[in-house]
Amino acid sequence: MFHCISRRKWLGAVGATAAGTLLKPFAARAGDLPTSPVALARCSSYGSELAATLSEMFDQLGGLEGLVAGKTVAVKINMVGDPWSRVDGAAPELTHWTHPSVIGAAVYLLGRAGARRIRILECGGAVSDPLEAWMSEAGWNPNDIRNAAPNVEFENTNGPGTEACYSRILCPAGGHIFPGFDVNHAYTDCDVFVSIPKMKEHHWFGATLSMKNCYGMTPLTIYGEQAGADEPGTDASGTRVSVLHSGSRPPSLSAPQEIDPSSSRDADYRIPRIVADIVSARPVDLAIVDGIQTIAGGEGPWYDTVRPVAPGVLLAGLNPVTTDAVALAVMGFDPLAERGTAPFEGADSFLSVAEELGLGTRNLEEIEVLGASIAATRFDFRGA
């Protein structure tokens, strides 16, 4: 990981390492994949039981103190889409956004465990707009999160942020589509990285969980339809479809470019690999999955197939692959499923790609589940 790199230096680095780390082949390590316990709990509401439930889950994982005490913690939340879109008129946090109460409870517990600084991160609105303004548009009170612990900050990661330059993260195995990504500085100027997604199905990807949440790290000023051609732009409107999903245009030329522009333009091939590569380049240290209230049938209100559901579950883990594997099982899916089997009917499995990179195991027989059982918390998303 390095910061404020110029395109000239980037090209030099690629040339110097052409036969080394950046281009080394991928290798599946099925017999030697890391595993980590996953805490699973019933939680029926966003009320007073929430913080106590999360606290117990963190204790089951060994406590947060050793992970965060005295450190800067970056927290990526899930606020995909705009604040005005609704599913059946419900507030976005009840359907497709991470609920502010989950964010606030996590911040409170991180602060109680001794975190020195906590940054809440998400791409939200115009580059010049503070993230708090995006939250306020949805009816949130950002101060509820800010006051949950000392030294809580917010950063709209659609732009370079307070450091006025982007940071570069490199894929240790060289990358499937891109060898690295330019992101807001807060993703590297931290000691601990936390991903807090909403548990959802995903139209392209199968499911949105802690790994897919990291897809939103990529700033629209570089990876959006309106991104600058040579340098990052200032327009954060639109989506990442043309750059990341389909590859119909490149990211800003200041950022790492595609390894093989002749590779598949199929989003169902590209997205799982881009997500796994991002997580390999910026590892997730703690995953917290909000499955209390959400939607089934897709990832947001832009699909008429989505419907509100209430699984009433929370998950937490120190490895995003094992956490997402357990979450998929809770959703009624087989985490060992490959393309052609639900929820990956038309997409390659992101968990399979993550295993190829050695990021973790998706085999439930190798994952210790703490607290509630998968059987006791299973919620059939397809049948709901």
KAVENZI-V756323 format. One record per run of one state. SS is the DSSP state (hx for helix, st for strand, lp for the rest). FROM is the first residue (numbers start at 1). LEN is the number of residues. Records with the same first field share a line. If there is no record, write none. Layout:
SS=FROM-LEN + FROM-LEN
//
This chain:
lp=1-1 + 4-3 + 17-4 + 24-6 + 33-5 + 43-6 + 61-4 + 70-2 + 78-9 + 88-2 + 91-1 + 95-5 + 113-2 + 116-1 + 123-8 + 138-4 + 147-5 + 157-4 + 164-2 + 171-7 + 179-1 + 188-4 + 199-1 + 203-3 + 209-3 + 219-1 + 224-17 + 246-12 + 259-8 + 282-4 + 292-2 + 297-10 + 310-3 + 318-2 + 331-19 + 357-7 + 367-2 + 372-2 + 378-7
st=2-2 + 38-5 + 69-1 + 72-6 + 87-1 + 90-1 + 115-1 + 117-6 + 152-5 + 166-5 + 178-1 + 180-5 + 192-7 + 200-3 + 206-3 + 218-1 + 258-1 + 286-6 + 294-3 + 307-3 + 313-5 + 369-3
hx=7-10 + 21-3 + 30-3 + 49-12 + 65-4 + 92-3 + 100-13 + 131-7 + 142-5 + 161-3 + 185-3 + 212-6 + 220-4 + 241-5 + 267-15 + 320-11 + 350-7 + 364-3 + 374-4
//
